[in-house]
């Protein structure tokens, strides 16, 4: 992508046009870092249909998403246009059943499961 405004506009479109978007390193079928893998696993475990954006494919998107959210790390999860958080926040929300509640409140289809260890 050419300039920073184009990148911000593109990110804004992805977040607006998709109910659930995960900006991650790698793809949901093949994450390329542990934090991205953990976040994608939680969403897959819940049966959430989500768009994955591989930030490793475009450095301008990788840096642009950090500016967009004012959040320094990847992955970043967006639900219905709202920034939810990164890997630690998503894991904690999932374990406390808060992620499932958020998805339900936003009308996102999922199976309301918890992890059993």
N, C-alpha and C positions, 0 to 999 in steps of 0.2 A: 504494500500500500504506500501511497506517496507521502502525504504529509500527516501531521498529528491530528488535524481536524477530520480528515478522511477516516483515520483509524477510530477516533472517538465516535464518529457517526456510524461506522460499521458495527462497532461494539454495541452502541445504543440500539441499533436495528436488531441485532441478535437477541438482546435481552428483551426487547419489546415484542418480537415476533414468535418467541418460543416460551412456553410456560415454564420450563425448567431448563436452565443452561448451566453447564459446568465447564468453566475455563480451566484446563488441566494440562499437565505435561503428558503427552501421548494421547491415545484414544481410549474410549471406554472398553474396547475389546483388548487393548494392549497398553495399559498405563506405563509410563516411563519414569515414575518416581513413587516412592512408598505412600506419600500423602495423597497423591492423585489416585493411586490404586485403592486406598482405604475409602476415600470419598465415593469413588465410582462403585465400589463393592457395596457400600451402604445403600446407595440409590438402586442398584440392581437387586439387592436383597429385598428391598421394599417394592420391587416391581415398578419403579417409576420410569416412565418414558421420558428420557432427557436428551437434549442436544449436547454433544461434546465438542469443544473447540480446543484443538491441539495448539497450544501457544508456542511449541517448539518449531512449528512450521513457518512462523512469521515473527521475527523479533519485534516488529513495530506493534503487533498485537500483544506480545508478551509484556512489553513495557507499558503499552497503552491501557491494558486492563488494570494495572496497578494505579495509574493516574485516574482512570474512570471511577474506581471504587475508593480511592485513597486508602488502599489496603496493600501492604508490601509483599505479600506472598501469594503463591499459587499452590493449590487450586482455589478457585472462587466459585461459589454456588449462588445462582440467582433463581428465585422463584417468583413468577408473575411480576417480573420487573424489579423486584426488591433484592438487594444484596443480603444474603443470609450469613455468610462467613466462609472461613477456610476449614481445613481438615480437622483441627482440634475442636472448633466450635460445632461443626457438623457431627463429629463423633459424640461429643458431650450431649448435644441436643437429641441425637438418636438414642443414646443410652437412657436419657431421662424421659423418653417418649415425646419430647417437645417437637422434634422434627416431624414425626407422624401427625401430631396435632396441627402444626403449621401447614403441612400438605393438605390435610382435611379442610382446614379453614379457608384455604385458597382454592379448594375445589379440584385438587390434583389427585388423580386416581392412584392408589397404592394399596398394597396388602399390609395391614396394620400388624407387622411382625416385630418382635424384638429378638435379639440374639440370645441364644442360650449357650452358656459356656460349660 
